[in-house]
């Protein structure tokens, strides 16, 4: 067991390709991401003794890679699952259960067929599906409409989320959608489910990524240590799996709890954050995230984005890879939140923000059912330099 450990990301990589992958199975995509992250860390697969993932399952991924782990995590709570895996890995390493944890993600178009089964055990299939509330494009707009009515969010402000993120994507060669767009372009795209137009909905792509979590002590002798990114704080939470049973459809209690705990563990305030990644399966999620994390007051996020605060040159750069709306979205986007935060802290991002010492990655699972928050930082931030409390 390590005494008072400081945790780091020592390896991080995305798959060679993002977009359409129809010549590899999902587990091969996992393996591509894992190999790249292991190489980035300066390790070998024999060093890995912890594996966390979803989809293929940690045991399946470990076996395919030839790893015999002493710790596994297959926690699945939707798109933010990987952020929780990192948090759980830090606890496992501190407890002496493992030393180097590999967290992987992989999605391809090559998948086994599924049989439709009439299973009424999940609450959603009993109380929401029979009434047409069947997925994200029908669940998410319910809260958006309520939010618009209560706080005066305009359609133009909602569309501006997609416009701003495309500005970041235009500077990112790997982004799937790089052509600049306007609010009128958003309105001209097909209506998917009112008030969401297609350009306000995430992409559907394939690909993956991986990160390797360890302690500062275990990483110190590795040649990659000078690129280590510190995990300064972490949080997670959940609320009702039914959209109709949320405490308030205009805010997420899970968002607020997860973010608060991560900020408190890191010992930071909002003014310390140089860069922000908020899960954006749909355009309203960054609006909810900005408010629930406490960067702006209730009802102010739409105007905050419209005024350019999260755009290139703004005071709070957000979703700088283009996000799920323009960069990539494999259906489970949390891995890519972490990858961009890590790149920004390392100073290696395509659309690099100057002087990023602290980046926050905040993810959602399902329709606000769960949340995960990670605070990443440089060694200087971890040491408390630059006036940042630790």
N, C-alpha and C positions, 0 to 999 in steps of 0.2 A: 504494500500500500504506500502511495506517495503522500508525504505530508504537505498540506497547503499547495496542491498542484495548480499550475497555470496551464490551460489547455490551448492547443493550437491546431489549425489545419495545416498539415505539412505537404499535402498533395491535393491537386484539384485539376480536373480536366473534363471537357465535353467530348463526345464522340467525334470521329473524323467528319461525319456528315450529320447535318440536321435537315429535316424536310421530309422527303419521301424515301423510305428505306424498305424495299420489297425484295431484297436479295439476301437478307440476314434474318434469322429468327430473333426473337426478343432476347433470349439468353446470350446470343452472340453480340447483340448491342450492349448488354451489360458487360460482357467480357472486354469489348473494345474500350468502353469507358474506364473499366477497372485497370486495364493494362496501362492506359495513358496516365491515370492518376498515380499508380504505383511508380511508374517511370519518373513522373514529375516530382515525387517525393524522394527519389533516390533509394528506394527500397526494392526488395524482391517479394514475390508472392509468399515465400517462406517466412517473411517477417510478419505477415498479416495473421492476427489471431482473433479478430473480431469482425463479423460481417452483419450488416444491416441493409435491408432492402424490402421492397414490396413487389407484387406481380409474380415473379418467378420464385419468390421466397428465399430467405437467407441460406437455408440448407442447400437448396438447389444451386444457387449461385456459387456458394462455397465449394460444392462438389465439382461443378463444372470448371472452376478455376484451379482445382487441386489444392484447396486450402482446408485444413482441419482446425476449425476455430474452437476457442474456449468460451466464446460469448456470441450470442445471436440476438437479433432484434428484428421482428417482422411486423412491428406496429403499423397498422394501416388506419389512418383517420382522414383519408382524402389527400388533396394536393399538397398539404403542408407536412406530410408524413416524414420527409427527409430532414426537415428542421428538427423534428422531435427525435429522429435517430441520432443526430449530432448531439443534442442535449443528453440523451440517454447514454451515449458513448462516453461523454465526459465523466458522467457519474460512475460508469463501469470501470474506466481507466483509473479514476481516483480510488476506487475500492479494490484495485488490484486484480480485477477479473480478466484483464487483457491489456495489451500495450498499444497496438496499432489497429484501429477499426476502419474498415473499408465500408463506405456507404455508396451503394450503386443504384442507378436508374437506367432502364432501357425499354424502349417501345419500338416495334416495327409493324409493318403491314402483314407480316407472316404470323398468323395466329390460328390456333385450332378453332373449329366451329363450336358454337354454343347452342344448346337446346333450350327453347323457351319453356320455362316451368311455371306452373301456377303455384307460387309459394306465398302464402298470405301471412307468414310469420313476422316479416319486418313491419314496423308501424306505418311506414310510408305507404306500403301496398294496401294496408287496411283503411287508412284515413285520408290519403291524399291522391294516390294514383287513380282510384275510381272516379275522381272528380276532375281529371285532366291535368293534375299537377304531377308531371312525370319526369322532369329533368331540369337542368340548369336554366334552359331558355324559357321555361314557364315558371320556375320558382323565383329566380333572382328578380325579374321585373316587378313582382308583387311588392317587394320592399322599396324598389326604386320609385314606383308611383306614389307610395305613401310618403317617402322622403321628399319628393318633388312637391307634394301637396302641403306638407308641414313646414318646409324650409325654403320654398321658392326656387329650388334648383331649376334652371332653365334647360331646355333641350340643347341650346347652344353651348352651355357650360359642360353638359354631359359629353357632347361631341368633341369638345376641346381636349378632353383627356386623350382621345385617339389621335388628334392632330399633333399634340405636343409629343407624344411618344413616337410618332412617326419621324419627328425631327431628330430624335436620338437614333432611331433605326437608320436614318439616312447616312449617319456617320459610322455605321457598324456593318462591315462587309458580310458577315455571316447572317444578318437579319433576313428573314424571308421576304419582307415587304419593306422596300426602301424609298419608294417614290413619295415625295411630299404630298400631303393632302390638306384640304381646307374643310371648314365646317360644312360648306355646301356639298363637298364630296361625300361627307358622312351622310348627310340627309338624302343624297341621291342614291346611296347604296340601298339594297332591298331591306324592307322592314322584316325582321325575323320574329320578334314578339314585342309588341308595343311596351315601352318606347325604344326598344333596342334595334338599331340598324345593324347590318352585317359588319360594318367597320367598327362598331362598338362591341363586337363579340370576338373572342379569341380565335386564333388560328387552329388548325388541326394538322399536326405534323408528327413526325417520328424522329427518334434520336435518344440521347441520354447523356449521362454524366456521372462522375464519381468524385468523392472527396475522401481523404484519409485524416482521421482524427487521432491525435496522440497528446502526450504531455510535453511541456517545454523540456523537461528533464530527458525524456527519451529522444526528443528531436535534436537536442543541442549538438550532438556530434555528427549530424547528417550534413552533407554539402548543401542541401536545400534549406537549411535553417534560416539563412538570411532572407528567405522569401516566406517564412512562416507567418500565418495570419492568426492572431489571438482570438479565442472565443471568450469575450469579456463578460457576456451575460446571456441568459436563455430563459425562455418562458413558454408555457403551453397551457391550454385550457379548452373547454368545450361547453356547449349548451345543447338545446333541444335538437334532435335530428329531424324534426318536423318544422318546416318553415312556418306553418300555421301556429306553432307553439313557441316561437321565439318570444323572449321577454319584450322586445321592441323591434319591429322590422326596420327601423331607421338607424339602428346601431347594433353592434355585436358585443355582448357581454364577454364572450371569449376573447375577442380582440383586445378589449380593455385590460383584462386580467393578465393575459399573456404578455402584452407589451409592458405593463407596469412592472411585472416581476423581472423581466429581462433588463429593463432600465435600472431597477433598483440593484440587481445583482452586479451590473456593470459599474454602478456608481456614477451614472451620467445623467445629464439633463438634456432637454431638446436642443439647446444651443450648441451642444458638443457634437451633434450629428452632422457630418459633412456630406453624407450620401445616403440615399434611402431606396430600398426596393420593396414595393408592395404588390402582392399577387393581384393580377389583373385579368382574370378570366373574362370579365366584362368591365365596361368602362366605369361603372360606379364603384368598384371595389377600392381603387385608390382614394376615392372621396371618403368612403367609410373609414379606411385605414388612417388617413391623415387626421381625422377627427378623433377616432377611438384611441389612437396612439398619443393624442394630446398635442399635436403640432399646431392645430388650429382649433377654434371653438366650434361648437355644434352649428351646422348650417353655413359655415364659412369656406369649406373646402372647394366648392365649385368656383367661387370667385378667386380663391387663392391660385388655383391652376390656371384659370382664364387670364389672370394678370401676369402669367409667365414665371411664377416663382419656382416651378418644377422643371422648366424648360432649360435648354442649353443657355448658360449664362445666368440662370436664376439662383436665388439664394438657398434653395433646397433641391438640388438635382435628384430626380426620382426616375426610376425605371429606365436607366441610361442605356440599356441594350435594345430598347424598343418594347420590352415587355411581352406578355403573352398576346397582345394585340398585333404586334408587328415583328417580333424577333422569332419566337417559336412557342408552341404550346402542345405538348404531347399528351394532354389530358390530365397530367399530374405535374404541375409546373414548378413546384418548390425547389427542385434541384437547380434550376436555372436562376432563381433568385439568389441562391447561395453562390453560384459560380460568378455572377456579375459583381456581387459584393466583394468576393475574394479578389477578383481581378482589379477592382477599383482600389482596394487597400494595398495590393501589391504594386499598383501603378502600371498595370499591364492592359487596361481595358482599351478597346478600340475608340470609344468616346470617353477618354479619360478626363475625369474631373481633377483639377489641380488640388494637391495637398489634402488628400483623403486620409485622415487618421482613424476615423470611426465611420463605419457603415452599418446600417440596420437593415436586416432582411426580415420581412413579415409575411407570413403565409396564411391562407385560409384552406379549410377542408370542407368539401361539400358546400351546402348553402348556409355558410356561417356556423356549421355544426362544430368545427374545431378551429384552433388557431395555434400557430407556432411562431416564436420571435427569437432571432439571434442577433446579438451585437458583436460585430467583428471589429478588430482594431490592429493597428501597428504595434510593434514592440514599445515604441515611445508612448503610445496611449496606455498600454498595459503597465508601463513603469510609472505612469502618472506625470509624464512630461507635458509641457505646454499648458500647465494649469488645469489639467483634467484630473479630477479626484479619483483615487483608487482606494 
